[in-house]
């Protein structure tokens, strides 16, 4: 940050919950295995799911999310920093934190997502993004096919 610059105020976290018709053991690899992650989010990913390991996902052409894993508890929790590559990004890599918790519930799992540290201007579009991708995760983790991501189709490479 430049001298004299002030950090933009942070907002309340984005919080999402979805019920998935699959056990945590089935869902967890969709958060940590790059081949499974791209079935619901992104075109390509590099993931090293251990504290200090890289989280990098080409979400769609021109939008690359990057961060670092902070905590990985198999079948229970994944926490990583989050931001967007690119000069001048309002949310640079490491500027915010995503936490995903998996809670067994009945025959499936309650997934809780909490994304904190976003500037107010970025909160609405991130909320829409998480709604979009969590819906795709609920389909693929339950054994379905979410089909081609319309966001990628809308922005071909």
Helices and strands as residue ranges (DSSP letters): E 14-20, H 24-27, H 29-32, H 34-37, E 44-47, E 54-60, E 63-73, E 77-82, E 96-105, E 108-116, H 120-141, H 150-154
